[in-house]
Amino acid sequence: MTRVTNGVATKKRRKRVLKQTRGFFGNKSRLFRYAHDAVLRAGAFAFRDRRKKKTVFRQLWIVRINAACRAANINYSRFMNGLKKLNIGLDRKQLSELAMRNEIGFNQLVEQVKKGLV
């Protein structure tokens, strides 16, 4: 009697893992034992960072808005508070784009907020 190893499925699984590690450095792209660990680790980082990405972008938008506000002699928190009081419903992503691409429009918005705070 011969032992059944299901080599077809094993080979398929190993090929799939090695295909996922193409471009990895050293043994992680060549040997199944290390490639499997690398795939698990990469998957965990990918899962975590898909969520972290939202935080990172929000921080970036806030930094950009803050820089544009300070150039217009108002700080970020007063600016955002003024927008809220005036019921101006632009989110931070839109404000960041406006600050970067349309400085004149952003400065007009700042002036509106300054008038509203007085």
N, C-alpha and C positions, 0 to 999 in steps of 0.2 A: 504494500500500500504506500502511496506517495502522499506527502504533506501538501496541503493546499495553501498557497501563499497569497493568492490574488495579486500577482505581480503586475497585472495590467492596471489596476486601480492605483497601486503604489507608485508606479512609474508616472501615471497621469498626474497624481497629486504632486509628486516631486518636480515634474516639469513645470507645473503651474506656479509653484513657489519660486523656482529658479527664474521663470519668465518675469515674475514681479520684481525680482532683485536685479534685473539688468541695469547696469550703470552704477551699482553699489561698488564700494572699494574693497579690494582684496578677496579673501575667502568668502565674504558675505554674498558675493555674486556667483561663486563657483561651487561651493559645497553645501549640500542640503542642510546639514546640521546647523551651520551658521546662518544660512539664508533664511531658514524658518524662524529663528530668533529675530533676525533683522526685520522680517515681514511683520511679525507680531508687534515689535517695538514701533515700527513706522506707522502701523495702523493705529496704535494707541496715541501717538503724537498727532496724527492726522485728525483723529476724533477730538482730542483736546483742543487743537488749534483751530478747528472749524468754529468752535465756540469762542475762543480767545480773539479771533479775527474781528469780531464785532466790537469788542472792547478796544482793541488797538486802533481801529478806524475812528471810533468816537473820540478817543484821546487826540488823534491827529487833527480832526476837525476842530476840536476845542482849542488846540494850540494855534491853528491858523486864524480862527476867529479872534482869539485873544491878541495875537500880533497885529491884526488889522485894526482892532479896537484901540489898542494903545497908540498906534500911529495917528488915530483920530482923537486922541486925548480923552478916552473913556476906558474904564476897565471892563473886563469880560462880564463880571457878575452884575454890574449896573446896567450894562447893555442888554443882557438876557432878561433881567428883571423889567426893564423898560419895554422890551418886546412883548413880554407877557401882559403887562398892564395895558398896552395898546392893542391887545388881541391880534398881533401879527403872528400868523401861524407858520412861519418858516422853521424847518428843522435844522439841526446843526450841519448836516451834509449840504443842504442848499445854501446856508449862510457861508459855509467854507468856500463853496464854488463861487459864490457871488464876490466874496472878499478877494479871491485869487484872480478871477477873470474879468470882473467889472468893478474896479475900484471906485469909480464915480457913483455907481448905483449903491454900493455899500456905504459910501460916505453920506449919501442922501438919507439912507436908512438910519445911520447914526445920528444925523441932525434931527430927524423925526423923533428918535428916542430921547435926545437931549431936551427937545421942546416939551415932550411929554413928562419928563422928570421934574421940570421946573415948577 
